[in-house]
Amino acid sequence: MSNDFDFDLSTDQWEALKALRNPVSNGRLAKAYLVESLAKLGLVVMNDGVPAITSTGRKVLVRGSCRLLDLVA
C-alpha cells in the first residue's frame, strides 16, 4: 500500500474537500481559508475563482485518512 495520499487534514478541511465533490452552486465556499489550505496541498485548484477538486484531492477523499477512522471510534 502506498502512502502517497496520506494527508493530516483537519475535520474542517475534510468537510471542505467533501463539499467540493459536487459543483458549488454559488461558486463559493463559506470558509475561503480552508480552500486556500487545500490548494497549498495540491488537493484543490481555482478555476476562474471557483474551487475545483484535483485528481489527487479525489484520491485522498476516496482513500480517507486514519484520522477519519479515529473520529468514528
C-alpha distances in whole Angstrom, upper triangle without the diagonal:
4,7,9,10,11,15,17,20,23,24,26,24,22,25,26,23,23,27,26,24,28,31,33,36,38,36,35,33,35,33,33,32,28,28,29,26,23,25,25,21,21,20,24,27,30,32,36,35,33,30,27,23,21,18,16,18,17,14,14,16,14,11,13,13,14,17,18,17,20,22,22,23
4,5,8,9,12,15,18,21,23,25,22,20,24,24,21,22,25,24,23,27,29,31,35,36,34,33,31,33,31,30,29,26,25,26,23,21,22,21,18,18,17,21,24,27,29,33,33,31,27,25,21,19,16,13,15,16,12,12,15,14,11,13,13,14,17,18,18,20,22,23,24
4,5,5,9,12,14,18,20,22,19,18,21,22,19,20,24,23,22,26,28,30,33,35,32,31,29,30,28,28,26,23,23,23,20,18,20,19,15,16,15,19,22,26,28,32,31,29,25,23,20,18,16,13,14,15,12,10,14,14,10,12,10,12,14,16,16,18,20,21,22
4,6,9,12,14,18,20,21,18,17,21,21,17,19,22,21,20,24,26,27,31,32,30,29,27,29,27,26,24,21,21,21,18,16,17,16,12,12,13,16,19,23,25,28,28,26,23,20,17,15,13,9,12,13,10,9,13,13,11,12,12,14,16,17,18,20,22,23,25
4,6,10,11,15,17,18,15,13,17,17,14,15,19,17,17,21,23,24,28,29,27,26,24,26,23,23,21,18,18,18,16,13,15,14,11,11,10,14,17,20,23,26,26,24,20,18,14,12,11,7,9,10,7,5,9,10,8,9,9,11,13,14,16,18,19,20,22
4,7,9,13,14,16,14,13,16,17,14,16,19,19,19,22,24,25,29,30,28,26,24,25,23,23,21,18,18,19,15,13,16,15,11,13,12,15,19,22,25,28,27,25,21,20,16,15,14,11,11,12,10,7,10,11,8,8,7,9,10,12,13,15,16,18,19
4,6,9,12,13,10,10,14,14,12,14,17,17,17,21,23,23,27,28,25,24,21,22,20,19,17,14,15,15,12,10,13,12,9,11,10,13,17,20,23,26,25,23,19,18,15,14,14,11,10,12,11,8,10,12,10,9,7,9,9,11,13,14,15,18,19
4,7,10,12,10,10,13,14,13,15,18,18,19,22,24,24,28,28,26,24,21,21,19,19,16,14,15,15,12,11,14,13,10,13,12,15,19,22,25,28,26,24,20,20,17,17,18,14,13,15,14,10,12,15,13,10,8,9,7,10,12,12,13,16,17
4,7,8,6,6,10,10,10,12,14,15,16,20,21,21,24,25,23,20,17,18,15,16,13,10,12,13,10,9,12,12,10,13,11,13,17,19,22,25,23,21,17,17,15,16,17,14,12,14,14,10,11,14,13,10,8,10,8,9,13,13,12,15,17
4,5,5,6,9,10,11,12,14,16,17,20,22,21,24,24,23,20,16,16,13,15,12,10,12,13,10,10,14,14,13,15,14,15,19,20,24,26,23,22,18,19,17,18,20,17,14,16,17,13,13,16,15,12,10,12,9,9,13,12,11,14,16
4,5,5,6,9,10,11,12,14,16,18,20,19,22,23,22,19,15,15,13,15,14,10,13,15,13,12,16,17,15,18,15,16,20,21,24,27,24,22,18,19,17,19,20,18,15,16,17,14,12,15,15,12,11,12,9,8,12,11,9,12,15
4,5,5,6,9,10,10,13,15,17,18,17,19,20,19,16,12,11,9,11,10,7,10,12,11,11,14,15,15,17,14,14,18,19,22,24,21,19,16,17,15,18,20,18,15,16,18,15,13,17,17,14,14,15,12,12,15,15,13,15,18
4,5,5,6,9,10,11,13,16,17,16,19,19,18,15,12,12,10,11,10,6,8,10,8,7,11,12,11,13,10,11,14,16,19,21,19,17,13,14,12,14,16,15,11,13,15,12,11,14,15,12,12,14,12,12,15,16,14,17,19
4,5,5,6,9,10,11,14,16,16,19,20,19,16,13,14,12,14,13,9,11,13,11,9,13,14,13,14,11,12,16,18,20,23,21,18,15,14,12,14,15,14,10,11,13,10,8,11,12,9,9,12,10,9,13,14,12,14,17
4,5,5,6,9,10,12,14,13,16,17,16,14,11,11,11,13,13,9,11,14,13,11,14,16,15,16,13,13,16,18,20,22,20,17,14,14,13,15,17,16,12,13,15,13,10,13,15,12,13,15,13,11,15,15,13,14,18
4,5,5,6,9,11,12,11,14,15,13,11,8,9,8,10,10,7,7,11,10,9,11,14,13,14,11,10,13,14,16,19,16,13,10,11,10,13,15,15,11,12,15,13,11,14,16,14,15,18,16,14,18,19,16,18,22
4,5,5,7,10,12,12,15,16,14,13,10,13,12,12,12,9,8,11,11,8,10,13,12,12,8,8,11,13,16,18,16,13,10,9,7,10,12,11,7,9,11,9,7,11,13,11,13,16,15,13,17,18,17,18,21
4,5,5,8,11,11,14,16,15,14,12,14,13,15,15,12,11,15,14,11,14,17,15,15,11,11,14,16,18,20,18,15,12,11,9,12,13,13,9,9,12,10,7,10,12,11,13,16,15,13,16,18,16,16,20
4,5,6,8,8,11,13,12,11,8,11,11,13,14,11,11,14,15,12,14,17,17,16,13,11,14,15,16,18,16,13,10,10,9,13,15,15,12,11,15,14,11,13,16,14,17,20,18,16,19,21,18,19,23
4,5,6,7,10,12,10,10,9,12,12,12,14,11,9,13,14,11,12,15,15,14,10,9,11,11,13,15,14,10,7,6,6,10,12,13,9,9,13,13,10,13,16,15,17,21,20,18,21,23,21,22,25
4,7,9,12,14,13,13,12,15,16,16,18,15,13,16,17,13,15,18,17,15,11,11,13,14,15,17,17,13,10,8,7,10,11,12,9,8,11,12,9,11,14,14,17,20,20,17,20,23,21,21,25
4,6,9,12,11,12,12,15,16,17,19,16,14,18,19,16,17,20,20,18,15,13,14,15,15,17,16,12,11,9,9,12,14,16,13,11,15,16,13,14,18,17,20,24,23,20,23,26,24,24,27
4,6,9,8,10,11,14,16,16,18,16,14,17,19,16,16,20,20,18,15,13,13,13,12,13,13,9,9,8,10,13,15,17,14,14,17,18,16,17,21,20,23,27,26,23,26,29,26,27,31
4,6,5,6,7,11,13,13,16,15,12,16,18,16,16,20,20,19,16,13,13,12,12,13,12,8,8,9,11,15,17,19,16,16,19,19,17,19,22,22,24,27,26,24,27,29,26,27,31
4,6,8,9,12,15,15,19,18,16,19,21,19,20,23,24,22,20,17,17,15,14,14,13,10,11,12,15,18,21,23,20,19,23,23,20,22,26,25,27,30,29,27,30,31,29,29,33
4,6,8,10,13,13,17,17,15,18,20,19,19,23,24,23,20,17,17,14,14,13,11,9,11,13,16,19,22,24,21,21,25,25,22,25,28,27,29,32,30,28,31,33,30,31,35
4,7,10,12,11,15,15,12,15,18,16,16,19,21,19,17,14,13,11,10,10,8,5,8,10,13,16,19,21,18,19,23,22,21,23,26,25,27,30,29,27,30,32,29,31,34
4,7,9,8,12,12,10,12,15,14,14,18,19,18,16,13,13,11,12,11,8,7,7,11,13,17,20,21,18,19,22,22,20,23,25,24,25,29,26,25,29,30,27,29,32
4,6,6,10,9,8,11,13,12,13,16,17,17,15,12,13,12,14,14,11,9,8,11,13,16,19,20,16,18,21,20,18,21,23,21,22,25,23,22,25,26,24,25,29
4,6,9,9,9,12,14,14,15,18,19,20,18,15,16,15,17,17,14,12,12,15,16,19,23,23,19,20,23,22,20,23,25,23,23,26,23,22,26,26,23,25,28
4,5,6,7,9,10,11,13,15,16,17,16,14,15,14,17,18,14,13,12,14,15,18,22,21,18,20,22,20,19,22,24,21,22,24,21,21,24,24,22,24,27
4,5,5,6,9,10,11,12,15,15,14,12,12,11,14,15,11,11,9,13,14,17,20,20,17,19,22,20,19,23,24,22,22,25,23,22,26,26,24,26,30
4,5,5,6,9,10,11,13,14,14,12,13,13,16,17,14,14,12,15,15,17,21,19,17,19,22,19,19,23,23,21,21,23,21,21,25,25,23,25,28
4,5,5,6,9,10,11,13,11,10,12,13,16,18,14,13,11,13,13,15,18,17,13,16,18,16,15,19,20,18,17,20,17,17,21,21,19,22,25
4,5,5,6,9,10,10,9,7,9,9,12,14,11,10,7,9,10,12,15,15,12,14,17,15,14,18,19,18,18,21,19,19,23,23,22,24,27
4,5,5,6,9,10,10,8,9,9,13,14,12,12,9,12,12,13,17,16,13,17,19,17,17,21,21,20,20,23,21,21,25,25,24,27,29
4,5,5,7,9,9,9,11,12,16,18,15,15,12,13,13,14,16,14,12,16,17,15,15,19,19,17,17,20,18,18,22,22,21,24,27
4,5,5,6,5,6,8,11,14,17,15,13,10,10,9,10,13,11,8,12,14,11,12,16,16,15,15,18,16,17,20,21,20,23,25
4,5,5,6,4,6,8,12,14,12,12,9,9,9,9,12,11,9,13,15,13,14,18,18,18,18,21,20,20,24,25,24,26,29
4,5,8,8,9,11,15,17,15,15,12,13,12,12,14,12,12,15,16,14,16,19,19,19,18,21,20,21,24,25,24,27,29
4,6,8,10,13,16,19,18,17,13,13,11,10,12,10,9,13,13,11,13,16,16,15,15,18,17,18,21,22,22,24,27
4,6,7,11,14,17,16,15,12,11,9,7,9,7,7,11,12,11,13,16,16,16,16,20,19,20,23,24,24,26,29
4,7,10,13,17,15,14,10,9,6,5,8,6,4,8,9,8,9,12,13,13,14,18,17,17,20,22,21,23,26
4,7,10,13,12,10,6,6,4,5,9,8,6,9,12,11,12,15,16,16,17,21,20,19,23,24,23,25,28
4,6,10,9,8,6,5,6,7,10,11,10,12,15,15,15,18,19,19,21,24,24,23,27,28,27,29,32
4,6,5,5,4,6,9,10,13,14,13,15,18,18,18,21,23,22,24,27,26,26,29,31,29,31,34
4,5,5,6,7,10,11,14,16,15,16,20,20,20,22,25,25,27,30,29,28,32,33,32,34,37
4,6,8,10,14,15,18,20,19,20,23,24,23,26,28,28,30,33,32,31,35,36,35,36,40
4,7,9,13,15,18,20,18,20,23,23,22,25,27,27,28,31,30,29,33,34,32,34,37
4,7,10,13,16,18,15,17,20,20,19,22,24,24,26,29,28,27,30,32,30,31,35
4,7,9,13,14,12,13,17,16,16,18,21,20,22,25,24,23,27,28,26,28,31
4,6,10,11,9,10,14,14,13,16,18,18,20,24,23,22,25,27,26,27,31
4,7,8,6,7,10,10,10,12,15,15,17,21,20,19,22,24,23,24,28
4,5,5,6,9,10,10,12,14,15,17,21,21,20,23,25,25,26,29
4,5,5,6,9,10,11,12,14,16,20,21,20,22,25,25,26,29
4,5,5,6,9,10,10,12,14,17,18,18,20,22,23,24,26
4,5,5,6,9,10,10,12,16,16,15,18,20,20,21,24
4,5,5,6,8,10,13,16,17,16,18,21,20,21,24
4,5,5,6,8,11,14,16,15,17,20,20,20,23
4,6,5,6,8,11,12,12,14,16,17,18,20
4,6,5,8,12,12,11,13,16,15,16,19
4,6,9,12,14,12,13,16,16,16,19
4,7,10,12,10,11,15,15,15,18
4,7,8,7,8,11,12,12,15
4,5,5,7,9,10,11,13
4,5,5,6,9,10,11
4,5,5,6,9,10
4,5,5,7,9
4,5,5,6
4,5,5
4,6
4
